[in-house]
Amino acid sequence: MNLEEFTEERVIEEANKILYLYTLKHVIRYGQTRKENDYTESVGEHIFGMHILADYFRPLEDPDNKLDMTKVYQLITWHELDEIETGDIPANYKTEADRAYATKIIPEIINKIPDSLQNIAQAMSDEYESAKTPEAKYVKAIDKIEPLIHSFDIRGKIVQQELKHTMKKSIAVKEKHIKDFPFIKHFSDTLHKVMEEKGYFYQET
């Protein structure tokens, strides 16, 4: 499939189809409910979204099937391990001190999980942070595009405003990770453009 086939209209259409799958992020189990206008998202729901996008973009970014998709799925599952203790900090607010603490806390977290999972948790965490393998680079790119697609919703617009999240900040935290993935970057560029036009992002005065 050629990049030229993904017109602005096509990207919007595809994003909305992905958002339909994202409905599962907000289907609450055990007969419990979540308010309809509540667009909070758990780390686990973000991870689910990344799994969807890894499958969506794989034939576009990797038509020769060179990526080890089992490794991709494992990296996605374990890449936010530090947030068990640190919680989620929006990327544009995260400091170097926050990043240093996230790295420091990983051994303590791994020591608390079942022995049978410790090796894979450590290996995937290390590989993701080093971002040297094709799979880790792909997952980094997926990690950056997923929140943008999640936010492509009227409720996401409210969150962007509450966070005072500007388009400039949004692009800045994504660009270095997505620049080598033409389809992911094209989706990012297109959605940023459309969302800016529709007033999703905070406007600094």
C-alpha positions in Angstrom: 0.0 0.0 0.0 1.3 3.4 -1.0 1.6 6.4 1.4 -0.2 8.5 -1.2 -3.3 6.5 -0.8 -3.7 7.8 2.8 -5.3 11.1 2.0 -6.5 13.3 4.9 -10.0 11.9 4.6 -8.6 8.3 4.6 -6.5 8.9 7.7 -9.5 10.4 9.5 -11.6 7.4 8.4 -9.0 4.9 9.6 -8.6 6.7 12.9 -12.3 6.6 13.6 -12.3 2.9 12.8 -9.5 2.4 15.3 -11.4 4.4 17.8 -14.4 2.0 17.4 -12.0 -0.8 18.5 -11.0 1.5 21.4 -14.5 1.3 22.7 -13.3 -1.8 24.6 -11.2 0.6 26.7 -14.4 1.9 28.2 -16.5 -1.3 28.4 -16.4 -1.8 32.2 -16.6 -5.4 33.5 -18.5 -7.0 36.3 -21.6 -4.9 35.9 -19.8 -1.8 37.0 -20.0 1.5 35.1 -17.9 4.5 34.1 -19.5 7.9 33.5 -20.0 8.4 29.7 -18.0 11.6 29.7 -15.2 10.1 31.7 -12.2 9.8 29.3 -9.7 8.7 31.9 -7.4 5.9 30.7 -5.5 3.4 32.7 -2.0 2.3 31.7 -3.5 -1.1 30.8 -5.9 0.5 28.4 -3.1 2.3 26.8 -1.2 -1.0 26.4 -4.3 -2.5 24.7 -4.4 0.4 22.3 -0.8 -0.2 21.4 -1.4 -3.8 20.7 -4.2 -2.8 18.2 -1.9 -0.3 16.5 1.0 -2.7 16.4 -1.1 -5.0 14.3 -2.6 -2.1 12.2 0.7 -0.5 11.2 2.8 -3.7 10.8 1.8 -4.5 7.2 2.3 -0.8 6.3 5.7 -0.3 8.0 6.9 -3.8 7.6 5.6 -5.3 4.4 8.4 -7.9 4.3 7.5 -9.2 7.7 11.0 -8.7 9.2 9.8 -7.7 12.6 9.5 -10.3 15.3 5.9 -9.7 16.3 6.1 -11.9 19.3 8.9 -9.6 20.6 6.8 -6.6 19.7 3.9 -7.8 21.7 6.1 -8.6 24.7 7.7 -5.2 24.6 4.3 -3.5 24.5 3.1 -5.6 27.5 6.1 -4.7 29.7 7.2 -1.3 28.5 5.4 0.7 31.2 6.6 -1.4 34.1 8.0 1.5 36.1 4.6 3.1 36.2 3.4 0.6 38.8 5.4 2.8 41.2 5.8 6.1 39.5 2.3 6.5 38.0 1.9 8.0 34.6 3.4 11.5 34.0 2.4 13.2 30.7 5.5 13.2 28.5 5.6 17.0 28.1 5.7 17.3 31.9 8.3 14.5 32.6 11.6 15.7 33.9 15.1 14.1 33.8 14.7 13.4 37.5 11.4 11.6 36.7 13.2 9.5 34.0 16.1 8.7 36.3 13.8 7.6 39.1 11.8 5.4 36.6 15.0 3.6 35.7 16.1 3.3 39.3 12.9 1.7 40.5 12.7 -1.1 37.9 14.9 -3.6 39.9 12.6 -3.1 43.0 9.5 -3.7 40.9 10.9 -6.8 39.3 11.8 -8.2 42.7 8.1 -8.0 43.7 6.7 -9.9 40.7 6.6 -13.7 40.3 10.0 -15.4 39.8 8.8 -16.9 36.5 8.2 -13.4 35.0 11.3 -11.6 36.2 13.6 -12.6 33.4 11.2 -11.5 30.6 10.2 -8.3 32.5 13.9 -7.3 32.9 14.8 -8.2 29.3 11.9 -6.4 27.8 12.3 -3.3 30.0 16.0 -3.1 29.1 15.4 -3.6 25.4 12.7 -1.0 25.3 14.8 1.6 27.1 17.8 1.0 24.9 15.7 1.2 21.8 18.4 -0.4 19.6 16.5 -3.2 18.1 14.0 -2.8 15.2 11.2 -4.1 17.4 12.0 -1.7 20.3 12.1 1.3 17.8 8.8 0.2 16.3 7.2 -0.1 19.8 8.5 3.4 20.7 6.8 4.8 17.6 3.6 3.0 18.5 3.8 4.3 22.0 3.9 7.9 20.7 1.1 7.7 18.1 -1.3 5.8 20.4 -2.2 8.8 22.7 -2.8 11.0 19.7 -5.3 8.5 18.2 -6.9 8.0 21.7 -7.3 11.8 21.9 -9.0 12.1 18.5 -12.4 12.2 20.3 -14.4 15.1 21.6 -13.6 13.9 25.2 -10.0 13.8 24.3 -10.2 17.4 23.3 -11.3 18.2 26.8 -8.3 16.4 28.2 -5.9 18.2 25.9 -7.2 21.5 27.1 -7.0 20.5 30.7 -3.4 19.5 30.3 -2.6 22.7 28.5 -1.2 20.5 25.8 -0.1 22.4 22.7 0.4 21.0 19.3 4.1 22.1 19.5 4.6 20.0 22.7 2.7 17.1 21.2 4.9 17.0 18.1 8.1 17.5 20.1 7.7 14.4 22.2 6.8 12.2 19.2 9.0 13.3 16.3 12.3 11.6 17.0 10.6 8.3 17.6 8.3 8.3 14.6 10.5 10.0 11.9 11.7 6.7 10.5 8.2 5.2 10.2 6.6 7.0 7.2 3.0 5.8 7.8 3.0 6.4 11.5 4.5 9.9 10.9 2.0 10.6 8.2 -0.9 9.7 10.6 0.7 11.9 13.2 1.2 14.9 10.8 -2.4 14.5 9.5 -4.1 14.2 12.9 -2.1 17.0 14.4 -3.2 19.2 11.5 -6.9 18.3 11.8 -6.9 18.5 15.5 -5.3 21.9 15.5 -7.9 23.1 13.0 -10.7 21.8 15.2 -9.3 23.5 18.4 -8.1 20.3 20.2 -4.9 21.8 21.4 -4.3 24.4 24.0 -3.4 27.8 22.6 -0.7 29.7 24.5 -1.3 33.4 24.9 
